[in-house]
């Protein structure tokens, strides 16, 4: 197994741990894994977390806001659909599954997110440069894309 493969696998373990941290109210690890360049983007799944964020400062604001909405979370699994990396770039497509208590609620609820993430190496370390997540994990009717 190549060093790059081992490094990327270790990075993915930390990236998945960052989700667990967020659903327990902390965005610290997630912020540390994100590139600090101006071209980074984050498209979070629900309106309360805001529109697409661009640039490290906006991404940090968004992940902090997202983390503030969760507590007592636990991962229940990751369904990897595709993963590929070479020449300093990588992507990951998967379904993230977890349970968490949302702000204002007392009961833990299951959540599944369809996620596409893009990574690049910066100074020998893998960094997140884009993440898009949405709750569409089952077939939807065509009119589901229409604005309400």
N, C-alpha and C positions, 0 to 999 in steps of 0.2 A: 504494500500500500504506500503510495507516495506521500511525502510530507504535506503537499498541498491538500490532498484528500483528507488527511488526518486533521489539518488545521481547519478546513471547511466544515468537517463533521463536528469538531469541537465548537466552532462558531455557531452552527445550527443549534447545538445543545443550549448555548447561552441565549440565543435568540428566542428559543422556546421557553426558557426560564424567564425571560423578560416579560412574556405574556402572563405567566403565573404571577410575577411581581405586580403587573398592572392590575390584574383582577383581585389583588390584595391591597390595592391603593398606592403602590409605589411605581413611579416611572423612571427611577434612577438608572437602572440597567439599560432600559430601552433607549434613553437619551445617550448613554455611553456607547451604544452599538451603532447609532446613526452617524453618518458622515456629517461633518460640520460645514460642508460646502454649500454655496447658494443654490445649487441645482437640485437639491434633495426635495422629495415630495412625499406627502402622506394623504391618502384618501380614506378617511375613517368611515365606518358603516352607517352611523345614525346621525340625524340632523343635530341632536344636542352637542355632538362633538365638533360640528362645524363643517364648512366646505373644504375643498382640497387645500392643504397647507403647503407652502413653498418656502424653502430656506430653513436653516437649522432653528432659528428663533421661533418661527411659526410652528414648526413641527414640535418643538419642546412645549410650547403653550398648549397645543392640541393633545399631546400625550399626557400632560399633567392634568388637563381637564378630564380626559377619559378616565385616568386612574382615580380621580376624585369621585367618580360615580360607582366604584366597585369596592367591595370588601368581602372577606371570607371566601375567596375563590379557590378553585382547584381545577387543574387540567384533567380532562377525561380522555384525551387522545388527539393525535394528529394523523389525518389520512393524507399521505403524500401522493399526489397525482403525477407530478413531474418535478425533477430537480436536475440541474445541469450547471456545471462550472468549467471554465477554461479561460486561459489568458487574462486572468484578473477580473473577470465578470462572471456572475452567476444569477440564476433565477430559481425560484421555488414556487410551485403551485400546490396548495394543500387546503384541506378543510381543518380548521382548528375547532376543537370541541372542549367546552369547559362548563363549569357550574359556578355561579357567583351570586352574591347578594347585591342588588343594585341599590343605590342611594334612595332612601325613602321607603324601602321595602324591608320586610323581615324574613322573607323566605328565599332560599337559594333557588335559582332557576337555571335550566340548561340553556346554553347558547352555542350555536354552530355558525362559523363564519367561513366563507369562501375567500381565500387570501392568495394574492399574487405579490411576491416580494422580489426585488432586484437588488443585487449586491455588487460591490466592486472592492478590489484591494486598494488600500491607501497606506503607503509606508509599511507594507508587509502585513497589514491586518485587514480582515474582511470588515466591511461597513455596509449598513443598510443605506440605499440611495432612493428607494421607492417602495411603498407598501400601499396596496389597495385591498380593502376588506369590505365585504358586504354579506348580508344574511341570506343570500340566495343559494341554498344548498339542495333544493328540490326543483323539479320542473315548475314553471310559472306560466300562466296564460299570457298570450301576446299583449293583451291590453294592460298588463301589469306595469308596463313602461310608461303609460300615460300619466301625466300629472293629475293629481286629484283636484 
